[in-house]
């Protein structure tokens, strides 16, 4: 297996793992802010708890989507050995934090394509 492919897989795995951690933190904070909103519904800062719950709920949604995309890509390309044989690269395009790695895969595949055409 090419060293570049191994580094790409490791990078995608690290981002998926950090998305998992961020997902857990954001879901816990969303639950805390919803609890604070329920406890003090007529308090002077109820809108603050509502806004924070909505913000962290949105972060939770995006990190969950990123998590699904990253692990789906890694599962489908489990035995990935060549850049040209990548499958489901569009999943990385939909993932929130994977644009860097999708761009690298495009660069590697286009450089391999021009290398093959020149020979």
VOZA-658865 format. One record per atom (N, C-alpha, C): x, y, z; residue in one letter; atom name. Coordinates in nm, 3 decimals. Example, Ala and Ser with C-alpha at 12.3 -4.5 7.8 and 13.67 -1.06 7.14 Angstrom:
BEGIN
+---------+---------+---------+---------+-------+
|       x |       y |       z | residuo | atomo |
+---------+---------+---------+---------+-------+
|   1.319 |  -0.569 |   0.780 |       A |     N |
|   1.230 |  -0.450 |   0.780 |       A |    CA |
|   1.320 |  -0.330 |   0.780 |       A |     C |
|   1.285 |  -0.225 |   0.708 |       S |     N |
|   1.367 |  -0.106 |   0.714 |       S |    CA |
|   1.290 |   0.003 |   0.787 |       S |     C |
+---------+---------+---------+---------+-------+
END
This chain:
BEGIN
+---------+---------+---------+---------+-------+
|       x |       y |       z | residuo | atomo |
+---------+---------+---------+---------+-------+
|   0.085 |  -0.118 |   0.000 |       X |     N |
|   0.000 |   0.000 |   0.000 |       X |    CA |
|   0.090 |   0.124 |   0.000 |       X |     C |
|   0.048 |   0.221 |  -0.075 |       X |     N |
|   0.123 |   0.345 |  -0.087 |       X |    CA |
|   0.120 |   0.421 |   0.046 |       X |     C |
|   0.231 |   0.487 |   0.078 |       X |     N |
|   0.240 |   0.562 |   0.203 |       X |    CA |
|   0.140 |   0.678 |   0.204 |       X |     C |
|   0.113 |   0.737 |   0.088 |       X |     N |
|   0.017 |   0.847 |   0.081 |       X |    CA |
|  -0.123 |   0.801 |   0.117 |       X |     C |
|  -0.159 |   0.682 |   0.071 |       X |     N |
|  -0.292 |   0.628 |   0.101 |       X |    CA |
|  -0.303 |   0.599 |   0.250 |       X |     C |
|  -0.197 |   0.547 |   0.309 |       X |     N |
|  -0.198 |   0.520 |   0.453 |       X |    CA |
|  -0.216 |   0.649 |   0.532 |       X |     C |
|  -0.148 |   0.755 |   0.491 |       X |     N |
|  -0.161 |   0.884 |   0.560 |       X |    CA |
|  -0.301 |   0.942 |   0.542 |       X |     C |
|  -0.359 |   0.925 |   0.424 |       X |     N |
|  -0.495 |   0.973 |   0.401 |       X |    CA |
|  -0.594 |   0.898 |   0.490 |       X |     C |
|  -0.579 |   0.767 |   0.498 |       X |     N |
|  -0.668 |   0.688 |   0.584 |       X |    CA |
|  -0.654 |   0.729 |   0.731 |       X |     C |
|  -0.531 |   0.750 |   0.775 |       X |     N |
|  -0.509 |   0.791 |   0.914 |       X |    CA |
|  -0.569 |   0.928 |   0.941 |       X |     C |
|  -0.554 |   1.020 |   0.847 |       X |     N |
|  -0.611 |   1.154 |   0.864 |       X |    CA |
|  -0.762 |   1.151 |   0.870 |       X |     C |
|  -0.824 |   1.072 |   0.783 |       X |     N |
|  -0.969 |   1.061 |   0.783 |       X |    CA |
|  -1.017 |   0.996 |   0.912 |       X |     C |
|  -0.944 |   0.896 |   0.959 |       X |     N |
|  -0.980 |   0.831 |   1.085 |       X |    CA |
|  -0.968 |   0.928 |   1.203 |       X |     C |
|  -0.863 |   1.010 |   1.204 |       X |     N |
|  -0.846 |   1.107 |   1.313 |       X |    CA |
|  -0.958 |   1.209 |   1.314 |       X |     C |
|  -0.999 |   1.255 |   1.197 |       X |     N |
|  -1.108 |   1.351 |   1.191 |       X |    CA |
|  -1.239 |   1.286 |   1.234 |       X |     C |
|  -1.261 |   1.161 |   1.194 |       X |     N |
|  -1.382 |   1.091 |   1.236 |       X |    CA |
|  -1.383 |   1.071 |   1.388 |       X |     C |
|  -1.268 |   1.041 |   1.445 |       X |     N |
|  -1.259 |   1.023 |   1.589 |       X |    CA |
|  -1.281 |   1.155 |   1.663 |       X |     C |
|  -1.223 |   1.263 |   1.613 |       X |     N |
|  -1.245 |   1.393 |   1.677 |       X |    CA |
|  -1.389 |   1.439 |   1.658 |       X |     C |
|  -1.454 |   1.401 |   1.547 |       X |     N |
|  -1.595 |   1.431 |   1.529 |       X |    CA |
|  -1.680 |   1.356 |   1.632 |       X |     C |
|  -1.638 |   1.233 |   1.665 |       X |     N |
|  -1.709 |   1.157 |   1.767 |       X |    CA |
|  -1.700 |   1.225 |   1.902 |       X |     C |
|  -1.582 |   1.271 |   1.937 |       X |     N |
|  -1.563 |   1.339 |   2.065 |       X |    CA |
|  -1.643 |   1.469 |   2.069 |       X |     C |
|  -1.636 |   1.545 |   1.961 |       X |     N |
|  -1.712 |   1.670 |   1.954 |       X |    CA |
|  -1.862 |   1.645 |   1.957 |       X |     C |
|  -1.907 |   1.536 |   1.896 |       X |     N |
|  -2.048 |   1.499 |   1.899 |       X |    CA |
|  -2.095 |   1.471 |   2.041 |       X |     C |
|  -2.016 |   1.393 |   2.114 |       X |     N |
|  -2.054 |   1.360 |   2.252 |       X |    CA |
|  -2.057 |   1.485 |   2.340 |       X |     C |
|  -1.958 |   1.571 |   2.326 |       X |     N |
|  -1.955 |   1.694 |   2.405 |       X |    CA |
|  -2.072 |   1.784 |   2.370 |       X |     C |
|  -2.102 |   1.798 |   2.242 |       X |     N |
|  -2.211 |   1.887 |   2.203 |       X |    CA |
|  -2.347 |   1.833 |   2.244 |       X |     C |
|  -2.366 |   1.702 |   2.241 |       X |     N |
|  -2.495 |   1.647 |   2.283 |       X |    CA |
|  -2.513 |   1.663 |   2.434 |       X |     C |
|  -2.403 |   1.650 |   2.509 |       X |     N |
|  -2.413 |   1.672 |   2.655 |       X |    CA |
|  -2.444 |   1.818 |   2.687 |       X |     C |
|  -2.378 |   1.910 |   2.617 |       X |     N |
|  -2.405 |   2.052 |   2.640 |       X |    CA |
|  -2.545 |   2.091 |   2.597 |       X |     C |
|  -2.594 |   2.032 |   2.490 |       X |     N |
|  -2.732 |   2.058 |   2.447 |       X |    CA |
|  -2.829 |   2.012 |   2.555 |       X |     C |
|  -2.805 |   1.895 |   2.611 |       X |     N |
|  -2.892 |   1.844 |   2.718 |       X |    CA |
|  -2.886 |   1.933 |   2.841 |       X |     C |
|  -2.769 |   1.983 |   2.875 |       X |     N |
|  -2.756 |   2.072 |   2.992 |       X |    CA |
|  -2.832 |   2.202 |   2.969 |       X |     C |
|  -2.819 |   2.260 |   2.850 |       X |     N |
|  -2.886 |   2.387 |   2.823 |       X |    CA |
|  -3.038 |   2.370 |   2.813 |       X |     C |
|  -3.084 |   2.257 |   2.762 |       X |     N |
|  -3.229 |   2.232 |   2.760 |       X |    CA |
|  -3.280 |   2.214 |   2.901 |       X |     C |
|  -3.202 |   2.147 |   2.985 |       X |     N |
|  -3.241 |   2.131 |   3.125 |       X |    CA |
|  -3.247 |   2.266 |   3.195 |       X |     C |
|  -3.151 |   2.351 |   3.172 |       X |     N |
|  -3.154 |   2.485 |   3.231 |       X |    CA |
|  -3.270 |   2.567 |   3.179 |       X |     C |
|  -3.307 |   2.546 |   3.054 |       X |     N |
|  -3.423 |   2.616 |   2.998 |       X |    CA |
|  -3.552 |   2.570 |   3.063 |       X |     C |
|  -3.563 |   2.441 |   3.090 |       X |     N |
|  -3.683 |   2.387 |   3.153 |       X |    CA |
|  -3.691 |   2.429 |   3.299 |       X |     C |
|  -3.578 |   2.435 |   3.366 |       X |     N |
|  -3.577 |   2.472 |   3.509 |       X |    CA |
|  -3.618 |   2.617 |   3.529 |       X |     C |
|  -3.570 |   2.705 |   3.446 |       X |     N |
|  -3.603 |   2.847 |   3.462 |       X |    CA |
|  -3.669 |   2.903 |   3.336 |       X |     C |
|  -3.795 |   2.864 |   3.310 |       X |     N |
|  -3.860 |   2.910 |   3.188 |       X |    CA |
|  -3.894 |   3.059 |   3.189 |       X |     C |
|  -3.920 |   3.116 |   3.304 |       X |     N |
|  -3.957 |   3.256 |   3.312 |       X |    CA |
|  -3.846 |   3.343 |   3.371 |       X |     C |
|  -3.728 |   3.288 |   3.379 |       X |     N |
|  -3.614 |   3.364 |   3.430 |       X |    CA |
|  -3.575 |   3.476 |   3.334 |       X |     C |
|  -3.484 |   3.556 |   3.379 |       X |     N |
|  -3.446 |   3.672 |   3.298 |       X |    CA |
|  -3.357 |   3.636 |   3.180 |       X |     C |
|  -3.295 |   3.518 |   3.183 |       X |     N |
|  -3.205 |   3.482 |   3.074 |       X |    CA |
|  -3.248 |   3.352 |   3.006 |       X |     C |
|  -3.376 |   3.328 |   2.996 |       X |     N |
|  -3.424 |   3.206 |   2.931 |       X |    CA |
|  -3.384 |   3.203 |   2.785 |       X |     C |
|  -3.377 |   3.316 |   2.720 |       X |     N |
|  -3.340 |   3.323 |   2.578 |       X |    CA |
|  -3.195 |   3.281 |   2.556 |       X |     C |
|  -3.110 |   3.304 |   2.659 |       X |     N |
|  -2.971 |   3.261 |   2.649 |       X |    CA |
|  -2.963 |   3.109 |   2.644 |       X |     C |
|  -3.038 |   3.041 |   2.733 |       X |     N |
|  -3.036 |   2.895 |   2.735 |       X |    CA |
|  -3.094 |   2.839 |   2.606 |       X |     C |
|  -3.197 |   2.904 |   2.554 |       X |     N |
|  -3.257 |   2.859 |   2.429 |       X |    CA |
|  -3.159 |   2.874 |   2.312 |       X |     C |
|  -3.091 |   2.987 |   2.308 |       X |     N |
|  -2.993 |   3.009 |   2.201 |       X |    CA |
|  -2.877 |   2.913 |   2.208 |       X |     C |
|  -2.826 |   2.891 |   2.329 |       X |     N |
|  -2.715 |   2.796 |   2.344 |       X |    CA |
|  -2.756 |   2.653 |   2.313 |       X |     C |
|  -2.879 |   2.616 |   2.352 |       X |     N |
|  -2.928 |   2.482 |   2.319 |       X |    CA |
|  -2.942 |   2.466 |   2.168 |       X |     C |
|  -2.992 |   2.569 |   2.101 |       X |     N |
|  -3.006 |   2.561 |   1.955 |       X |    CA |
|  -2.868 |   2.556 |   1.887 |       X |     C |
|  -2.774 |   2.636 |   1.934 |       X |     N |
|  -2.640 |   2.637 |   1.876 |       X |    CA |
|  -2.571 |   2.502 |   1.891 |       X |     C |
|  -2.573 |   2.448 |   2.012 |       X |     N |
|  -2.507 |   2.320 |   2.033 |       X |    CA |
|  -2.585 |   2.205 |   1.970 |       X |     C |
|  -2.715 |   2.219 |   1.956 |       X |     N |
|  -2.793 |   2.119 |   1.881 |       X |    CA |
|  -2.754 |   2.116 |   1.735 |       X |     C |
|  -2.730 |   2.234 |   1.678 |       X |     N |
|  -2.685 |   2.243 |   1.540 |       X |    CA |
|  -2.544 |   2.184 |   1.523 |       X |     C |
|  -2.456 |   2.215 |   1.617 |       X |     N |
|  -2.321 |   2.158 |   1.614 |       X |    CA |
|  -2.329 |   2.005 |   1.626 |       X |     C |
|  -2.418 |   1.958 |   1.711 |       X |     N |
|  -2.438 |   1.814 |   1.729 |       X |    CA |
|  -2.484 |   1.749 |   1.599 |       X |     C |
|  -2.575 |   1.814 |   1.529 |       X |     N |
|  -2.626 |   1.761 |   1.403 |       X |    CA |
|  -2.516 |   1.753 |   1.297 |       X |     C |
|  -2.437 |   1.860 |   1.284 |       X |     N |
|  -2.330 |   1.861 |   1.184 |       X |    CA |
|  -2.220 |   1.761 |   1.216 |       X |     C |
|  -2.184 |   1.747 |   1.343 |       X |     N |
|  -2.079 |   1.651 |   1.378 |       X |    CA |
|  -2.129 |   1.508 |   1.361 |       X |     C |
|  -2.257 |   1.483 |   1.385 |       X |     N |
|  -2.311 |   1.350 |   1.363 |       X |    CA |
|  -2.306 |   1.316 |   1.214 |       X |     C |
|  -2.341 |   1.412 |   1.130 |       X |     N |
|  -2.336 |   1.390 |   0.986 |       X |    CA |
|  -2.192 |   1.366 |   0.939 |       X |     C |
|  -2.099 |   1.442 |   0.994 |       X |     N |
|  -1.957 |   1.424 |   0.961 |       X |    CA |
|  -1.907 |   1.289 |   1.007 |       X |     C |
|  -1.950 |   1.248 |   1.122 |       X |     N |
|  -1.912 |   1.118 |   1.177 |       X |    CA |
|  -1.960 |   1.005 |   1.088 |       X |     C |
|  -2.083 |   1.012 |   1.044 |       X |     N |
|  -2.139 |   0.909 |   0.956 |       X |    CA |
|  -2.064 |   0.905 |   0.823 |       X |     C |
|  -2.036 |   1.022 |   0.767 |       X |     N |
|  -1.965 |   1.028 |   0.639 |       X |    CA |
|  -1.824 |   0.970 |   0.648 |       X |     C |
|  -1.752 |   1.005 |   0.752 |       X |     N |
|  -1.614 |   0.957 |   0.767 |       X |    CA |
|  -1.605 |   0.808 |   0.784 |       X |     C |
|  -1.688 |   0.753 |   0.873 |       X |     N |
|  -1.681 |   0.609 |   0.895 |       X |    CA |
|  -1.739 |   0.530 |   0.779 |       X |     C |
|  -1.834 |   0.588 |   0.706 |       X |     N |
|  -1.885 |   0.522 |   0.585 |       X |    CA |
|  -1.775 |   0.512 |   0.480 |       X |     C |
|  -1.702 |   0.620 |   0.460 |       X |     N |
|  -1.592 |   0.619 |   0.364 |       X |    CA |
|  -1.485 |   0.516 |   0.404 |       X |     C |
|  -1.451 |   0.512 |   0.531 |       X |     N |
|  -1.348 |   0.417 |   0.576 |       X |    CA |
|  -1.395 |   0.273 |   0.564 |       X |     C |
|  -1.521 |   0.248 |   0.590 |       X |     N |
|  -1.573 |   0.111 |   0.581 |       X |    CA |
|  -1.579 |   0.064 |   0.436 |       X |     C |
|  -1.624 |   0.151 |   0.345 |       X |     N |
|  -1.635 |   0.112 |   0.204 |       X |    CA |
|  -1.498 |   0.090 |   0.143 |       X |     C |
|  -1.400 |   0.172 |   0.180 |       X |     N |
|  -1.265 |   0.163 |   0.126 |       X |    CA |
|  -1.169 |   0.092 |   0.222 |       X |     C |
|  -1.215 |  -0.014 |   0.280 |       X |     N |
|  -1.135 |  -0.085 |   0.380 |       X |    CA |
|  -1.009 |  -0.146 |   0.319 |       X |     C |
|  -1.019 |  -0.200 |   0.200 |       X |     N |
|  -0.906 |  -0.263 |   0.133 |       X |    CA |
|  -0.856 |  -0.175 |   0.018 |       X |     C |
|  -0.847 |  -0.048 |   0.043 |       X |     N |
|  -0.808 |   0.051 |  -0.057 |       X |    CA |
|  -0.657 |   0.051 |  -0.071 |       X |     C |
|  -0.608 |   0.023 |  -0.193 |       X |     N |
|  -0.464 |   0.017 |  -0.214 |       X |    CA |
|  -0.414 |   0.115 |  -0.320 |       X |     C |
|  -0.502 |   0.161 |  -0.409 |       X |     N |
|  -0.461 |   0.254 |  -0.513 |       X |    CA |
|  -0.554 |   0.374 |  -0.514 |       X |     C |
|  -0.499 |   0.488 |  -0.549 |       X |     N |
|  -0.576 |   0.612 |  -0.547 |       X |    CA |
|  -0.689 |   0.607 |  -0.648 |       X |     C |
|  -0.668 |   0.543 |  -0.762 |       X |     N |
|  -0.769 |   0.539 |  -0.866 |       X |    CA |
|  -0.889 |   0.453 |  -0.827 |       X |     C |
|  -0.869 |   0.361 |  -0.735 |       X |     N |
|  -0.975 |   0.267 |  -0.699 |       X |    CA |
|  -1.057 |   0.311 |  -0.578 |       X |     C |
|  -1.054 |   0.437 |  -0.548 |       X |     N |
|  -1.132 |   0.485 |  -0.434 |       X |    CA |
|  -1.281 |   0.482 |  -0.472 |       X |     C |
|  -1.361 |   0.439 |  -0.376 |       X |     N |
|  -1.506 |   0.435 |  -0.397 |       X |    CA |
|  -1.573 |   0.527 |  -0.295 |       X |     C |
|  -1.687 |   0.577 |  -0.333 |       X |     N |
|  -1.770 |   0.663 |  -0.247 |       X |    CA |
|  -1.695 |   0.787 |  -0.200 |       X |     C |
|  -1.617 |   0.849 |  -0.288 |       X |     N |
|  -1.548 |   0.972 |  -0.252 |       X |    CA |
|  -1.646 |   1.086 |  -0.230 |       X |     C |
|  -1.763 |   1.075 |  -0.289 |       X |     N |
|  -1.864 |   1.179 |  -0.272 |       X |    CA |
|  -1.910 |   1.190 |  -0.127 |       X |     C |
|  -1.896 |   1.082 |  -0.053 |       X |     N |
|  -1.931 |   1.086 |   0.090 |       X |    CA |
|  -1.840 |   1.185 |   0.162 |       X |     C |
|  -1.713 |   1.190 |   0.124 |       X |     N |
|  -1.622 |   1.287 |   0.186 |       X |    CA |
|  -1.659 |   1.429 |   0.148 |       X |     C |
|  -1.712 |   1.448 |   0.028 |       X |     N |
|  -1.754 |   1.582 |  -0.012 |       X |    CA |
|  -1.871 |   1.631 |   0.073 |       X |     C |
|  -1.955 |   1.538 |   0.117 |       X |     N |
|  -2.069 |   1.576 |   0.202 |       X |    CA |
|  -2.029 |   1.595 |   0.348 |       X |     C |
|  -1.923 |   1.531 |   0.390 |       X |     N |
|  -1.876 |   1.545 |   0.528 |       X |    CA |
|  -1.823 |   1.685 |   0.553 |       X |     C |
|  -1.841 |   1.735 |   0.671 |       X |     N |
|  -1.810 |   1.874 |   0.702 |       X |    CA |
|  -1.661 |   1.902 |   0.709 |       X |     C |
|  -1.583 |   1.813 |   0.765 |       X |     N |
|  -1.442 |   1.840 |   0.793 |       X |    CA |
|  -1.345 |   1.770 |   0.698 |       X |     C |
|  -1.396 |   1.707 |   0.592 |       X |     N |
|  -1.313 |   1.622 |   0.508 |       X |    CA |
|  -1.274 |   1.685 |   0.376 |       X |     C |
|  -1.301 |   1.811 |   0.355 |       X |     N |
|  -1.274 |   1.874 |   0.226 |       X |    CA |
|  -1.126 |   1.870 |   0.191 |       X |     C |
|  -1.039 |   1.878 |   0.290 |       X |     N |
|  -0.894 |   1.874 |   0.268 |       X |    CA |
|  -0.853 |   1.739 |   0.209 |       X |     C |
|  -0.906 |   1.631 |   0.267 |       X |     N |
|  -0.868 |   1.498 |   0.220 |       X |    CA |
|  -0.933 |   1.465 |   0.086 |       X |     C |
|  -1.053 |   1.513 |   0.062 |       X |     N |
|  -1.115 |   1.493 |  -0.070 |       X |    CA |
|  -1.035 |   1.563 |  -0.179 |       X |     C |
|  -0.983 |   1.682 |  -0.147 |       X |     N |
|  -0.900 |   1.756 |  -0.241 |       X |    CA |
|  -0.768 |   1.682 |  -0.267 |       X |     C |
|  -0.710 |   1.626 |  -0.163 |       X |     N |
|  -0.585 |   1.550 |  -0.180 |       X |    CA |
|  -0.606 |   1.426 |  -0.266 |       X |     C |
|  -0.717 |   1.357 |  -0.247 |       X |     N |
|  -0.747 |   1.239 |  -0.329 |       X |    CA |
|  -0.763 |   1.280 |  -0.475 |       X |     C |
|  -0.828 |   1.392 |  -0.499 |       X |     N |
|  -0.841 |   1.442 |  -0.636 |       X |    CA |
|  -0.705 |   1.474 |  -0.697 |       X |     C |
|  -0.619 |   1.539 |  -0.618 |       X |     N |
|  -0.486 |   1.573 |  -0.668 |       X |    CA |
|  -0.404 |   1.448 |  -0.699 |       X |     C |
|  -0.409 |   1.350 |  -0.609 |       X |     N |
|  -0.333 |   1.227 |  -0.631 |       X |    CA |
|  -0.384 |   1.152 |  -0.754 |       X |     C |
|  -0.515 |   1.145 |  -0.769 |       X |     N |
|  -0.569 |   1.072 |  -0.883 |       X |    CA |
|  -0.542 |   1.145 |  -1.014 |       X |     C |
|  -0.547 |   1.278 |  -1.014 |       X |     N |
|  -0.518 |   1.352 |  -1.137 |       X |    CA |
|  -0.369 |   1.345 |  -1.171 |       X |     C |
|  -0.282 |   1.344 |  -1.070 |       X |     N |
|  -0.138 |   1.331 |  -1.099 |       X |    CA |
|  -0.106 |   1.191 |  -1.152 |       X |     C |
|  -0.173 |   1.089 |  -1.100 |       X |     N |
|  -0.153 |   0.953 |  -1.151 |       X |    CA |
|  -0.206 |   0.943 |  -1.293 |       X |     C |
|  -0.317 |   1.010 |  -1.322 |       X |     N |
|  -0.376 |   1.006 |  -1.455 |       X |    CA |
|  -0.284 |   1.072 |  -1.557 |       X |     C |
|  -0.228 |   1.187 |  -1.523 |       X |     N |
|  -0.136 |   1.253 |  -1.616 |       X |    CA |
|  -0.006 |   1.173 |  -1.630 |       X |     C |
|   0.034 |   1.107 |  -1.523 |       X |     N |
|   0.155 |   1.024 |  -1.527 |       X |    CA |
|   0.135 |   0.905 |  -1.622 |       X |     C |
|   0.016 |   0.846 |  -1.620 |       X |     N |
|  -0.015 |   0.733 |  -1.708 |       X |    CA |
|  -0.027 |   0.781 |  -1.852 |       X |     C |
|  -0.085 |   0.898 |  -1.873 |       X |     N |
|  -0.101 |   0.949 |  -2.009 |       X |    CA |
|   0.033 |   0.988 |  -2.071 |       X |     C |
|   0.129 |   1.032 |  -1.991 |       X |     N |
|   0.259 |   1.071 |  -2.042 |       X |    CA |
|   0.345 |   0.951 |  -2.082 |       X |     C |
|   0.315 |   0.834 |  -2.026 |       X |     N |
|   0.395 |   0.717 |  -2.059 |       X |    CA |
|   0.340 |   0.639 |  -2.175 |       X |     C |
+---------+---------+---------+---------+-------+
END
